[in-house]
Amino acid sequence: MEPRKIFFLNHLSCYINSLGDALSQLGHKLYYQSSWNQQEIEAAIAYFRPEVLITVGYDKPMAEFPLEVIPDWCEKYGLLQIYWATEDKIHFERLSQKAVQRLNPDIVWTIHPDCVSMYREKGIMSEFLNFAFNPRLFPEKRDVGPEQYDIAFVGTTHLETRTYRYESLKELLFPLVASPESVHVWGGNWKENAALLKHEFGMALPPSCIHGFLPYKRTVRVYHDSKIMLGVQNARDQVTQRTFEILGCGAFMIASRTEELERLFEHGKEIVYSSEPDETLELARYYLKHPEQRTAIGRMARTKVLSRHTFSRELERLWPNVEQLLKEKRVSFYD
């Protein structure tokens, strides 16, 4: 793979340290631009002289930024623009389509395979790039040292849109919170959404189990220090990035039983599935008493993720197409 100069325009640590870091490990030279100041961005592009510009997702800073200037810069400086649509498929129409219309990228990587044909039907080149695992950020969980948390969940509420996440939280998190078991939760909006939680789930989280925002690079400490991690999902046909990271570092997970998870990971061997609240309680109580089984399942999960679900592996699959587009872009730019 020929090293390329890549301008990574994104402010979120979870993407900078996953996709971005994986690209750097493959030998590419990256310039990380986390500020959405228009003058700063163009000055950085002019200074760094990249060949590729990558943007990811579509949240508030991007929605408020004049994204239409980005294709102009790409034309001015001869850049290949890649957009990774991490809001698909749940928010394809509400968010991803808007971003693509404004960015006009050369290629869209999407986390849902169904969206590949949806973009292509609109005349937009697209490939499937699912969430994956970056081993450098998530080292292996070791046997040594105490696991200070019995049951843990890391994640923001994300209840603005009604998705499968509501059902997954009902199956996994709230039965345990209502039980005598010790549960710890990191992430945003758990206190702020107390009224919504009471309305939807019959209870809010007690202050004693809420630990607030957790920086992305520190999430692995919780995965290592927890006996059981909960794998709450947003959709039945997709898997969250956090799922790959928890399983990839060798932590033990109880997750909602979904079609996509069952396709990727074997129950009782690499992960444990629950379909209802009572089953979650039964499984949690059983595995809290059987650390040797938790350890064995965690190790098998890590083996599976390392062999099939790393960013490096996926990027090596996609990159030949990027190289072809780069050649075409350069010919057109210098013609």
C-alpha positions as CSV (number, residue, x, y, z in Angstrom):
1,M,0.0,0.0,0.0
2,E,1.5,3.3,-1.1
3,P,1.6,5.9,1.8
4,R,-0.7,8.8,1.2
5,K,-1.1,12.2,2.9
6,I,-4.6,12.3,4.4
7,F,-6.4,15.3,5.9
8,F,-8.7,13.9,8.6
9,L,-11.4,16.6,9.2
10,N,-13.2,15.5,12.4
11,H,-13.5,16.5,16.0
12,L,-14.6,13.3,17.6
13,S,-12.0,11.2,19.5
14,C,-13.8,7.9,18.7
15,Y,-13.1,8.4,15.0
16,I,-9.7,10.0,15.2
17,N,-8.5,7.1,17.3
18,S,-10.2,4.4,15.4
19,L,-10.3,5.0,11.6
20,G,-7.7,7.8,11.7
21,D,-5.2,5.9,13.9
22,A,-5.7,2.7,11.8
23,L,-4.8,4.7,8.6
24,S,-1.6,5.9,10.3
25,Q,-0.7,2.4,11.3
26,L,-0.9,1.4,7.6
27,G,1.8,4.0,6.8
28,H,-0.3,7.0,5.8
29,K,0.7,10.4,7.0
30,L,-2.3,12.1,8.7
31,Y,-3.1,15.7,9.6
32,Y,-5.9,15.8,12.2
33,Q,-8.0,18.9,12.0
34,S,-10.5,19.0,14.9
35,S,-11.4,22.7,14.6
36,W,-14.3,23.7,12.4
37,N,-12.9,27.2,11.7
38,Q,-13.1,27.8,7.9
39,Q,-9.9,29.8,7.6
40,E,-8.0,27.4,9.8
41,I,-9.1,24.4,7.7
42,E,-8.1,25.9,4.3
43,A,-4.8,27.2,5.7
44,A,-4.0,23.7,7.0
45,I,-4.9,22.1,3.7
46,A,-2.6,24.6,1.8
47,Y,0.2,23.9,4.3
48,F,-0.1,20.1,4.5
49,R,-0.9,19.6,0.8
50,P,-2.8,16.3,1.3
51,E,-4.0,13.9,-1.4
52,V,-7.1,12.7,0.4
53,L,-9.7,14.4,2.7
54,I,-11.8,12.3,5.0
55,T,-14.9,13.4,7.0
56,V,-17.0,11.3,9.3
57,G,-20.5,11.3,10.6
58,Y,-22.9,14.3,10.8
59,D,-23.4,16.0,14.1
60,K,-24.0,19.6,15.3
61,P,-20.6,21.2,14.5
62,M,-20.9,19.8,10.9
63,A,-24.5,20.8,10.5
64,E,-23.6,24.4,11.5
65,F,-20.6,24.5,9.2
66,P,-20.8,25.6,5.5
67,L,-19.9,22.1,4.3
68,E,-20.4,23.2,0.7
69,V,-17.0,24.8,0.8
70,I,-15.3,21.4,1.2
71,P,-15.9,20.2,-2.4
72,D,-14.7,23.6,-3.6
73,W,-11.4,23.0,-1.6
74,C,-11.1,19.5,-3.0
75,E,-11.4,20.8,-6.5
76,K,-9.0,23.7,-5.8
77,Y,-6.3,21.5,-4.2
78,G,-7.0,18.3,-6.2
79,L,-8.1,16.2,-3.2
80,L,-10.0,12.9,-3.2
81,Q,-12.8,13.3,-0.8
82,I,-14.1,10.3,1.3
83,Y,-17.1,10.5,3.6
84,W,-17.7,7.7,6.2
85,A,-21.4,7.7,6.8
86,T,-21.6,6.5,10.4
87,E,-25.2,7.5,10.9
88,D,-26.5,4.9,8.5
89,K,-28.9,3.1,8.2
90,I,-31.0,4.5,11.1
91,H,-30.4,8.1,10.1
92,F,-29.9,7.7,6.4
93,E,-32.6,10.2,5.3
94,R,-32.4,12.6,8.3
95,L,-28.6,12.9,8.5
96,S,-26.4,11.0,6.0
97,Q,-28.2,12.1,2.9
98,K,-28.0,15.7,4.0
99,A,-24.3,15.4,4.6
100,V,-23.6,13.7,1.3
101,Q,-25.6,16.3,-0.6
102,R,-23.6,19.1,1.0
103,L,-20.2,17.4,0.8
104,N,-20.5,15.9,-2.6
105,P,-17.7,13.3,-1.8
106,D,-16.0,11.2,-4.4
107,I,-16.9,8.1,-2.4
108,V,-19.1,7.2,0.5
109,W,-18.1,4.5,3.0
110,T,-21.2,3.4,4.8
111,I,-21.6,1.2,7.9
112,H,-24.7,-0.5,6.6
113,P,-24.5,-2.8,3.5
114,D,-28.1,-1.9,2.4
115,C,-27.0,1.8,2.0
116,V,-24.3,0.9,-0.6
117,S,-27.0,0.4,-3.3
118,M,-29.0,3.4,-2.0
119,Y,-26.0,5.7,-2.6
120,R,-25.1,4.1,-5.9
121,E,-28.7,4.6,-7.2
122,K,-28.2,8.3,-6.6
123,G,-25.0,8.2,-8.7
124,I,-22.7,8.2,-5.7
125,M,-19.8,5.8,-5.5
126,S,-20.1,3.8,-2.3
127,E,-18.5,0.9,-0.4
128,F,-19.3,-0.9,2.9
129,L,-17.0,-0.1,5.8
130,N,-18.5,-1.3,9.1
131,F,-17.4,-0.3,12.5
132,A,-14.4,-2.3,13.6
133,F,-11.5,-2.6,16.1
134,N,-8.2,-0.8,16.6
135,P,-6.0,-3.1,18.7
136,R,-3.5,-0.3,19.5
137,L,-6.2,1.6,21.5
138,F,-7.6,-1.5,23.2
139,P,-5.0,-3.9,24.5
140,E,-5.8,-7.3,25.8
141,K,-7.5,-7.8,29.2
142,R,-5.2,-9.7,31.5
143,D,-6.1,-12.1,34.3
144,V,-4.1,-10.2,36.9
145,G,-5.7,-7.5,39.0
146,P,-9.1,-7.2,40.6
147,E,-12.2,-6.4,38.6
148,Q,-13.6,-3.6,40.6
149,Y,-17.0,-3.3,38.8
150,D,-19.5,-6.2,38.7
151,I,-21.6,-4.9,35.8
152,A,-20.9,-1.9,33.6
153,F,-22.3,0.0,30.7
154,V,-20.6,2.7,28.7
155,G,-22.8,4.9,26.4
156,T,-24.8,8.0,26.1
157,T,-28.6,7.7,26.4
158,H,-29.2,8.3,22.6
159,L,-32.9,8.4,23.1
160,E,-33.7,11.4,20.8
161,T,-34.9,9.0,18.1
162,R,-36.9,5.9,18.9
163,T,-34.8,2.9,17.8
164,Y,-34.2,-0.6,18.9
165,R,-32.0,0.9,21.6
166,Y,-35.1,1.4,23.7
167,E,-35.8,-2.3,23.6
168,S,-32.2,-3.2,24.2
169,L,-32.0,-1.0,27.3
170,K,-35.2,-2.6,28.6
171,E,-33.7,-6.1,28.1
172,L,-30.2,-5.4,29.5
173,L,-29.7,-2.3,31.7
174,F,-32.8,-1.5,33.5
175,P,-33.6,-5.0,34.9
176,L,-30.1,-5.0,36.5
177,V,-30.5,-1.4,37.8
178,A,-33.7,-2.5,39.5
179,S,-32.1,-5.5,41.0
180,P,-29.7,-5.7,44.0
181,E,-26.7,-6.2,41.6
182,S,-24.0,-3.5,41.5
183,V,-24.3,-1.6,38.2
184,H,-22.1,1.3,36.9
185,V,-22.9,3.5,34.0
186,W,-20.7,6.0,32.1
187,G,-21.9,8.4,29.4
188,G,-23.9,11.5,28.8
189,N,-27.5,12.6,29.6
190,W,-28.4,10.0,32.2
191,K,-29.1,12.6,34.8
192,E,-30.5,15.1,32.3
193,N,-32.9,12.5,30.8
194,A,-34.2,11.4,34.2
195,A,-37.9,12.3,33.4
196,L,-37.8,10.6,30.0
197,L,-36.2,7.5,31.6
198,K,-38.9,7.3,34.2
199,H,-41.6,7.6,31.6
200,E,-40.1,5.0,29.2
201,F,-38.5,2.5,31.6
202,G,-40.3,3.1,34.8
203,M,-37.2,4.4,36.6
204,A,-34.2,6.7,36.3
205,L,-30.7,5.7,37.2
206,P,-29.8,6.2,40.9
207,P,-27.0,8.8,41.3
208,S,-24.8,6.2,42.8
209,C,-24.4,4.3,39.6
210,I,-23.9,7.3,37.3
211,H,-20.2,8.2,36.6
212,G,-20.7,10.8,33.8
213,F,-18.7,11.4,30.7
214,L,-15.8,9.0,30.0
215,P,-13.1,10.0,27.5
216,Y,-12.7,7.6,24.6
217,K,-9.2,6.6,25.4
218,R,-10.2,5.7,29.0
219,T,-13.1,3.4,28.1
220,V,-10.7,0.4,27.9
221,R,-10.0,0.8,31.6
222,V,-13.6,0.2,32.4
223,Y,-13.7,-2.8,30.0
224,H,-10.7,-4.3,31.8
225,D,-12.0,-3.6,35.3
226,S,-15.5,-5.0,34.8
227,K,-16.7,-8.5,35.3
228,I,-19.6,-8.0,32.9
229,M,-20.0,-5.4,30.1
230,L,-23.5,-4.8,28.7
231,G,-23.8,-4.8,24.9
232,V,-26.7,-2.4,24.3
233,Q,-27.5,-2.2,20.5
234,N,-29.1,0.5,18.4
235,A,-30.5,-1.8,15.7
236,R,-31.1,-5.5,15.1
237,D,-29.2,-5.5,11.8
238,Q,-26.1,-3.5,12.9
239,V,-23.5,-3.7,15.6
240,T,-22.1,-0.7,17.5
241,Q,-18.4,0.2,17.4
242,R,-18.3,-0.2,21.2
243,T,-19.3,-3.8,20.8
244,F,-16.2,-4.6,18.7
245,E,-14.0,-2.7,21.2
246,I,-15.3,-4.5,24.2
247,L,-15.1,-7.9,22.6
248,G,-11.8,-7.1,21.0
249,C,-10.0,-6.3,24.2
250,G,-11.2,-9.6,25.7
251,A,-13.8,-8.4,28.1
252,F,-16.9,-10.5,28.8
253,M,-20.2,-9.2,27.3
254,I,-23.9,-9.9,27.8
255,A,-25.6,-8.4,24.7
256,S,-29.1,-8.2,23.2
257,R,-29.8,-11.2,20.9
258,T,-29.9,-9.7,17.4
259,E,-29.7,-11.2,14.0
260,E,-26.5,-9.3,13.2
261,L,-24.7,-10.2,16.4
262,E,-25.7,-13.8,16.1
263,R,-24.3,-13.8,12.5
264,L,-20.9,-12.5,13.8
265,F,-20.4,-14.1,17.3
266,E,-21.3,-17.4,18.8
267,H,-23.4,-17.5,22.0
268,G,-21.6,-19.1,24.9
269,K,-18.3,-19.1,23.1
270,E,-17.5,-15.5,22.3
271,I,-20.4,-13.6,23.8
272,V,-23.6,-14.3,25.8
273,Y,-27.0,-13.2,24.5
274,S,-30.2,-12.2,26.4
275,S,-33.7,-11.8,24.9
276,E,-35.6,-10.6,28.0
277,P,-35.1,-9.0,31.4
278,D,-35.4,-12.2,33.5
279,E,-32.9,-13.9,31.3
280,T,-30.5,-11.0,31.7
281,L,-30.7,-11.3,35.5
282,E,-30.2,-15.0,35.4
283,L,-27.2,-14.8,33.1
284,A,-25.6,-11.9,35.1
285,R,-25.9,-13.8,38.4
286,Y,-24.5,-17.0,36.9
287,Y,-21.5,-15.4,35.2
288,L,-20.6,-13.3,38.3
289,K,-20.0,-16.6,40.1
290,H,-18.0,-18.1,37.2
291,P,-14.9,-16.0,36.5
292,E,-13.1,-18.8,34.6
293,Q,-16.0,-19.0,32.1
294,R,-16.0,-15.2,31.6
295,T,-12.3,-15.2,31.0
296,A,-12.5,-18.0,28.4
297,I,-15.3,-16.4,26.5
298,G,-13.5,-13.0,26.5
299,R,-10.4,-14.6,25.1
300,M,-12.3,-16.3,22.3
301,A,-14.1,-13.0,21.5
302,R,-10.8,-11.2,21.2
303,T,-9.5,-13.9,18.9
304,K,-12.5,-13.6,16.6
305,V,-12.3,-9.8,16.5
306,L,-8.6,-9.7,15.7
307,S,-9.0,-12.2,12.9
308,R,-12.1,-10.7,11.2
309,H,-13.0,-7.2,12.4
310,T,-10.1,-4.9,12.5
311,F,-9.9,-1.5,10.8
312,S,-6.6,-2.4,9.2
313,R,-8.1,-5.5,7.6
314,E,-11.1,-3.6,6.2
315,L,-9.0,-0.7,4.9
316,E,-6.7,-3.1,3.1
317,R,-9.8,-4.4,1.3
318,L,-11.1,-1.0,0.4
319,W,-7.8,0.8,-0.5
320,P,-7.2,-0.5,-4.0
321,N,-10.4,1.3,-5.1
322,V,-9.1,4.5,-3.4
323,E,-5.8,4.2,-5.3
324,Q,-7.7,3.9,-8.6
325,L,-9.8,7.0,-7.8
326,L,-6.7,8.9,-6.8
327,K,-5.0,8.2,-10.1
328,E,-8.1,9.4,-12.0
329,K,-8.3,12.5,-9.8
330,R,-4.7,13.4,-10.3
331,V,-4.9,13.0,-14.1
332,S,-8.0,15.2,-14.1
333,F,-6.5,17.8,-11.8
334,Y,-3.2,18.1,-13.6
335,D,-4.6,17.7,-17.1
